[in-house]
């Protein structure tokens, strides 16, 4: 899971992009509450082959 430090970095980055300002408390607007316990993807994992390699063969 993400740690407080990561949320602090995200808050600083949002301020640098002028999306938020110093009045926003990053601890209250970012949360892990909505993340799934186990991530799920509907596509198979990458096998290490690159498109350029596939075209060359």
C-alpha positions in Angstrom: 0.0 0.0 0.0 1.0 3.6 -0.4 2.6 5.3 2.5 2.1 8.8 3.9 5.4 9.9 2.2 3.9 9.1 -1.2 0.8 11.2 -0.5 3.0 14.1 0.6 5.0 13.8 -2.7 1.8 13.8 -4.6 0.5 16.8 -2.8 3.7 18.7 -3.5 3.6 17.8 -7.1 -0.1 18.9 -7.4 1.0 22.3 -5.9 3.8 22.6 -8.4 1.4 22.0 -11.2 -0.9 24.6 -9.6 -3.7 22.1 -9.3 -3.9 22.7 -5.6 -2.5 25.3 -3.2 -1.1 25.3 0.3 -4.6 25.4 1.8 -5.3 21.8 0.7 -4.4 19.1 3.3 -3.2 16.2 1.3 -3.8 13.8 4.1 -7.5 14.4 3.8 -8.0 14.4 0.1 -6.0 11.4 -0.9 -6.8 7.9 0.4 -6.1 4.2 -0.2 -9.7 3.5 0.8 -10.9 3.1 -2.8 -8.0 0.9 -4.0 -8.8 -2.8 -4.5 -7.1 -5.3 -2.2 -5.7 -7.2 -5.1 -5.2 -5.4 -8.4 -6.8 -7.2 -11.4 -5.9 -6.9 -15.1 -8.0 -8.4 -17.9 -5.0 -8.8 -20.2 -2.2 -11.4 -20.0 1.2 -10.3 -18.6 3.9 -9.2 -21.0 6.2 -12.0 -22.2 9.3 -9.8 -22.8 8.9 -9.6 -26.6 8.9 -6.2 -28.1 6.9 -5.1 -31.2 10.0 -4.3 -33.1 11.3 -7.9 -32.5 8.0 -9.4 -33.6 8.0 -7.3 -36.9 11.6 -8.4 -37.6 10.8 -12.1 -37.4 
